[in-house]
Amino acid sequence: MFKPEQETTVFSDEGDDTLGGRLSMARDAAGISLETLASQLGVSEETMLAWESDRAEPNPSALVKMSALFDVSPAWLMTGSGDGPGEDSDERALEAVRNELSRLRTAHQEIGKLIEATTHQLERLDHQIRLRKLSKDVAH
């Protein structure tokens, strides 16, 4: 049901100002895991992550299916106007924010590991290059 004049959101517009942000927020508010949603839509988890991070956009039929699963209007998912996740459940909103924070912390840890691995790789390569230069200098 479309109600373009009425806007209902759980969070401020800052976190859900993109399609991906609204998808993530609505999924969390509905208590649906990424795995479950991907399975119900017949897409991979990587596809879902791409949608939620705004690296790709779902097709219209997937948007309609998700809006039904999340109990939000398709217009809200696409634009932020219309019926979003209900405000009637503060506990669900709190859990959605906790889930988002948990995902961010996990992403932060993974990025930290990638930075460390890249730093070590850079140090090894730098050391190898210096050894080669030193070998060439000694040989000449």
N, C-alpha and C positions, 0 to 999 in steps of 0.2 A: 504494500500500500504506500503510495507516494503522498507525502505531506511537505511540499517544498517550502512552505512558509514557516514550518516549525523545525527548529534545530535542537537536537538532544545529543549531548556528548558527556562522556564520563570525565575526560581530562580537558585541559586547556588546549587551544588550537596549536600551541607550540609543538607538541609531540605528534600530532596527527594531521599535519598540514599537507601530507603527501598521500597518495594512494597506498603506498607500502606501509606507511605509519598507521593509516586507518585499518588496513588489513591485519597488521600485527596486533593492534589494540583490540579490534573486534574479536579476533581469534582468542586472545587472552581472556577477554571479558566473557566469552562464551564457554571458556574452559575446555577448548579443543586443542589437542596437541598438534604440533606440526606434522608428525607422522600420520596421525589419524586423518587430518584434513587432506594431506597429500594423497592418501589412499582413497578417500571418498571422492576426490576429484580426478583420480587416475593420472596424477602427475608425480614427479619425483620430489623428494624433499629439497633438492637443490633448486628446482623450479620454484617451489614455495619460498625459499630463502631469497631467490632473485626477485620475486614479486614484492616481498616484504622489505627488501632493501632498495627498491626502485631501480634495479638493474634490468628489469623486464616487466611487462604488464600482462595480466591475464586477459584471455579473450572474453568477449561479452557473456558467453554462456557460463563460463567459470565464475564471473562476477555475480551473475544472477544466482547460481548455486550457492556461492559463499554467502550472499546476502540472506538467503533463506536459512542457512545453517547458523549464521550469527544473529539472526533476528534483527537485521538492520535493513534499511532500504538500499537498493542498488545505487540510487542517487547519492546517498551519504558516502558509500564506499568510493564512488568516482569523484565526488566534488566536496564532500564534507557538509553538504546541505541536506536536510531531511532527517529521517529517523536513524539515529546512531544507537550505540549500546545504551540501554536504559540506566537511568540514574537511581533506580529503586534499590540497587544492591551496592551499598558502600563496600561490603566485604568482597564482592566480585571485583570492584574497581581496585581495591587495595591489593588483591591477589594478582590482578593484571599488571599493576605497577611492580610488584615484587618479581613476577615472572620476567618482565622486561629488564629489570635490574640484574637479575640472575643471568640472562642472556648477554647483557653488556659486560658483566664481570667475566664470563666465560670467554667472550670475544677478546677482552682486554688481556686475559692470561694467554690466549693463543697468539695474539700479536706480540706479546712479550717474548714468548718462546721463539717466534719467527725472527724477531730482532736479534735475540741471542745467537741463534743458529747462523744468521746472516753475518753477524759480527765475527763469529769464529771462522766462517768460511772466508771472509775478507782478510782476516789476519793470516790464515794459512796461505792464501794466494799471495799476499804481500811477502810473506816469508819465502815462499818458493821463488818468486821473482827476484828477490834480493840474493838468494843463493845462486840462481842462474847467472846474474850479473857478476857476482863475486867469482864464480867459476870461470866465466869468460875473461874477466880481468886477470886472473891468475894464469890462464892459458896463454895469454898474449904477452 
